[in-house]
Amino acid sequence: MNANVEILLSDEERQPVECWTRVMGYFRPVSHFNKGKKSEYAERVWFKESKAFAEQSVCHCVASK
């Protein structure tokens, strides 16, 4: 099979995906959240370790001069 072939699916062929997240130490499906918790979930900022490490290194170098 050619790796560059794009597969197109109609809406009838798709399956819904259930997103789970960790809340208070355990995992729970986002679909079971109430309106307020769904709003909090939408406002979350995703953490990227490589970016945080780079920013920490820059701050450390500037502070040491």
ABEGO torsion letter per residue (X at the ends): XBAABBBBBBAAABBBBBBBBBBGGBBBBAAABBAAAAAAAAABBBBBAAAAAAAAAAAAAAAAX
